[in-house]
Amino acid sequence: MVEFKILAMNFFYLGINGNPFEVSKVHADDCPEIPPMFYRSYLGPFNNAKEALRKARERKKNVAPCIECCHHRLNSVAVFFGLEKSE
């Protein structure tokens, strides 16, 4: 039997600011620039920042990726590999 595991999944958040016309940033959970928990909204687990941006745009029009944490995650993909499960 083969078991699959996902390795490259990250949790993403949308920064919340008081001005609805201001650009909100999408951050990964390990970002050094992530806002405090009261000023962010959970987007979910995604394979890359592009997927997180798509979800954030469903909530708000003015969103952008954080340049600290998302620039290298825009086109990354999940890595799958099979492990033989011994019985």
Sequence and secondary structure as in RCSB ss.txt:
>XXXX:A:sequence
MVEFKILAMNFFYLGINGNPFEVSKVHADDCPEIPPMFYRSYLGPFNNAKEALRKARERKKNVAPCIECCHHRLN
SVAVFFGLEKSE
>XXXX:A:secstr
 EEEEE   EEEEEE  S TTS EEEEETT TT   GGGEEEEEEESSHHHHHHHHHHH SSEEE TTTTGGGSS
    EEEEE   
